[in-house]
């Protein structure tokens, strides 16, 4: 049986990435695919890009990789956002900026007869937010091809990142998997009366798919495993406190597993008729 590790959303968190790569090596998994957002938020962006280049066979582009390496019209941005863009770019060499600019949008392969399509957010948009409680039509669109996909076939397995919360869901005889985030794990659904231990969230997450790679025989075995790995959170934050211009927001996310701008997420769901406050 072949094993593939799929990682996503490292966000400059070197300690989390090193812990995940070590766990993958201990499991004797040689193939690693990355779903993007290697940079932004944490200070170790250069180191993380280099490790991803060294260890990953397939690497696709995330929205942060795109945003912070593109030629943005800074005259339309606030002073705070201009500083944010400059700080993130300062963490990368010109070679790695070019590398991130030229990453592909998606990647496809067969595993035990299933067409697996991996992308950062959705087949159509690099920064769309699709959660596991979205309506079934939005979830179904994760399987559909687009102008960004390699083939025009519907996927049997859609694997993505971006939302930083791992899950597996089956609809229409097809499988949706979110890998969760290596370096910036969050849980959108928070309630002081219902919440469990936050350490269930503040870990490094990744996915393992086991099956027969490149086989189109659907009668062969396949399995999916979501893995959570603790890492040295304090060391990561100590390295960031010196020069991370967004340290308070970064610390809030890393320690509490709560996204820095929940209002934006709430509004996104509200437009689709979902009131997160009542969940």
C-alpha positions in Angstrom: 0.0 0.0 0.0 1.1 3.5 -0.8 0.9 6.4 1.7 0.7 10.1 0.9 0.9 12.8 3.6 -1.0 16.0 2.7 -0.2 19.2 4.6 -1.5 22.7 4.4 -1.5 26.2 6.0 1.9 26.3 7.6 1.8 30.1 7.9 5.5 30.5 8.9 5.2 28.2 12.0 8.5 26.4 11.9 8.1 24.4 15.1 4.8 23.0 13.9 6.2 22.2 10.5 9.3 20.4 11.9 7.1 18.3 14.2 4.8 17.3 11.4 7.7 16.4 9.1 9.3 14.4 11.9 6.1 12.4 12.4 5.8 11.8 8.7 9.4 10.4 8.6 8.7 8.2 11.6 5.7 6.7 9.7 8.1 6.0 6.7 5.9 8.1 4.4 8.0 9.4 1.5 5.4 11.3 -0.5 4.3 14.7 0.8 1.9 17.1 -0.9 1.4 20.7 0.2 -1.8 22.7 -0.3 -0.3 26.1 0.2 -0.3 29.1 2.6 3.3 28.4 3.5 3.8 32.0 4.5 2.2 34.9 6.4 1.4 35.3 10.1 4.5 33.6 11.6 8.1 34.9 11.3 9.8 31.8 10.0 8.5 32.1 6.4 11.8 31.7 4.6 12.7 28.6 6.6 9.3 27.0 6.0 9.4 27.6 2.3 12.8 26.0 2.1 11.6 22.9 4.1 8.5 22.6 1.9 10.7 22.8 -1.3 13.0 20.1 0.2 10.3 17.7 1.3 7.2 18.0 -0.8 6.7 16.4 -4.2 3.7 18.5 -5.2 3.2 22.1 -3.9 0.2 24.2 -4.8 -0.6 27.9 -4.2 -2.5 29.3 -1.3 -4.2 32.6 -1.1 -1.5 34.1 1.3 1.2 32.8 -1.1 -0.5 34.7 -3.9 -1.4 37.8 -2.0 1.9 38.6 -0.4 4.0 37.9 -3.5 1.9 39.6 -6.1 2.4 43.2 -7.3 -0.2 45.0 -5.3 -1.3 48.6 -5.9 -0.3 49.9 -2.4 -2.0 53.2 -3.0 -5.3 51.5 -2.4 -4.2 50.0 0.9 -4.2 51.4 4.5 -0.8 52.2 6.1 -1.3 49.2 8.4 -1.8 46.9 5.4 1.2 48.4 3.5 3.3 47.6 6.6 1.9 44.1 6.8 2.7 43.4 3.1 6.2 44.8 3.5 6.9 42.8 6.6 5.8 39.5 5.0 7.8 40.2 1.8 10.9 41.0 4.0 10.8 37.5 5.3 11.5 36.0 1.9 14.3 36.0 -0.6 13.5 37.1 -4.2 14.0 33.5 -5.3 11.3 32.3 -2.9 8.9 35.1 -3.9 9.2 34.0 -7.5 8.8 30.4 -6.5 5.6 31.1 -4.6 4.3 33.3 -7.5 4.6 30.4 -9.9 3.0 27.6 -7.9 0.2 25.7 -9.7 -3.5 26.1 -8.6 -4.2 22.4 -8.1 -2.9 18.8 -8.5 -4.7 15.5 -9.4 -3.8 11.9 -9.0 -5.6 8.5 -8.8 -5.6 6.5 -5.5 -7.2 3.0 -5.5 -9.5 3.9 -8.4 -10.5 7.3 -7.1 -9.7 10.6 -8.8 -8.2 12.8 -6.0 -8.1 16.5 -6.6 -6.2 18.8 -4.2 -6.5 22.6 -4.1 -6.2 25.3 -1.5 -9.8 26.6 -1.0 -12.2 25.6 -3.9 -11.7 24.6 -7.5 -12.9 28.1 -8.6 -11.5 30.5 -6.0 -8.3 30.5 -4.0 -9.8 32.3 -1.0 -13.4 31.1 -0.7 -14.5 29.7 2.6 -16.4 26.4 2.6 -17.0 24.8 6.0 -18.4 21.4 6.9 -21.8 22.9 7.8 -22.2 24.7 4.5 -25.2 23.7 2.4 -24.9 20.6 0.3 -24.7 22.5 -3.0 -21.7 24.4 -1.9 -20.0 21.2 -0.6 -20.8 19.4 -3.9 -19.1 22.1 -5.9 -15.8 21.0 -4.3 -15.9 18.0 -6.7 -16.5 19.9 -9.8 -13.9 20.9 -12.4 -13.1 24.5 -13.3 -10.9 26.5 -15.5 -8.2 26.1 -12.8 -8.3 22.3 -12.6 -6.1 19.9 -14.6 -8.9 17.7 -15.9 -12.6 18.3 -16.6 -13.7 15.3 -14.6 -15.6 15.4 -11.3 -13.3 14.3 -8.5 -14.1 11.3 -6.3 -12.1 12.8 -3.4 -11.7 16.6 -2.9 -8.9 17.6 -0.5 -8.4 21.2 0.6 -7.1 23.4 3.3 -7.7 27.1 3.9 -10.3 26.9 6.7 -7.7 25.5 9.2 -10.2 23.0 10.7 -9.9 19.3 9.7 -12.9 17.2 8.8 -14.0 14.3 6.6 -17.4 14.2 5.0 -19.1 11.8 2.5 -21.8 13.1 0.0 -23.1 11.6 -3.3 -20.7 8.6 -3.1 -17.8 11.1 -2.9 -15.5 12.2 -0.1 -14.5 15.7 1.1 -11.5 16.1 3.3 -10.0 19.1 4.9 -6.5 18.6 6.2 -6.6 21.2 8.8 -3.7 23.5 9.4 -0.1 22.6 10.3 0.8 26.0 11.8 -2.4 27.9 12.5 -5.1 25.5 13.7 -8.5 27.1 14.6 -12.0 26.1 15.4 -14.7 28.4 14.1 -17.4 27.0 16.4 -16.8 28.2 19.9 -19.2 28.3 22.8 -18.0 28.7 26.4 -20.6 26.2 27.7 -19.9 23.6 25.1 -16.1 23.9 24.4 -13.8 21.1 25.2 -10.1 21.4 25.9 -8.5 24.0 23.6 -5.5 21.7 23.2 -7.6 19.6 21.0 -7.3 22.5 18.5 -3.9 24.1 19.1 -1.9 21.3 17.5 -0.4 20.7 14.1 -2.7 18.8 11.7 -2.2 16.9 8.5 -3.8 14.1 6.5 -2.6 10.6 5.4 -4.2 8.8 2.5 -3.4 5.1 2.1 -4.1 3.1 -1.0 -2.7 2.1 -4.4 -1.2 5.2 -6.1 -2.0 5.6 -9.8 -4.4 2.7 -9.8 -7.8 3.1 -11.5 -9.2 -0.1 -9.9 -11.9 1.1 -7.5 -12.1 -2.3 -5.8 -8.8 -1.7 -4.0 -8.5 -0.5 -0.4 -8.3 3.1 0.6 -8.2 4.8 4.0 -8.0 8.3 5.4 -6.3 9.4 8.6 -6.4 12.9 10.2 -3.3 13.3 12.4 -2.8 15.9 15.2 0.7 16.5 16.5 1.7 18.6 19.5 4.6 21.0 19.0 6.7 23.5 21.0 4.3 26.3 20.9 6.2 28.4 23.5 9.4 28.3 21.4 7.6 29.3 18.3 6.0 32.3 20.0 9.3 33.3 21.7 10.9 33.4 18.3 8.0 35.7 17.0 7.8 38.1 19.9 11.0 40.0 18.8 9.9 41.1 15.3 6.4 39.9 14.4 4.4 43.1 13.7 1.2 41.1 14.3 2.4 39.2 17.4 -0.7 39.8 19.5 -3.1 38.4 16.8 -0.7 35.6 16.0 -0.4 34.6 19.7 -4.2 34.7 20.1 -4.6 32.3 17.2 -1.8 30.0 18.2 -2.7 29.7 21.9 -6.5 29.9 21.7 -7.2 28.4 18.3 -9.5 31.3 17.5 -9.3 33.2 14.2 -8.3 36.9 14.6 -11.3 38.2 12.6 -14.3 36.1 13.5 -16.6 38.9 12.3 -15.6 38.2 8.7 -16.3 34.5 9.1 -19.7 35.2 10.7 -20.7 37.5 7.9 -19.6 35.0 5.3 -21.8 32.3 6.9 -24.7 34.7 7.5 -24.9 35.5 3.8 -25.6 31.8 3.3 -28.3 31.7 6.0 -26.1 30.2 8.7 -26.0 31.9 12.1 -22.9 30.6 13.9 -23.9 32.3 17.2 -26.8 29.9 17.5 -24.7 26.7 16.9 
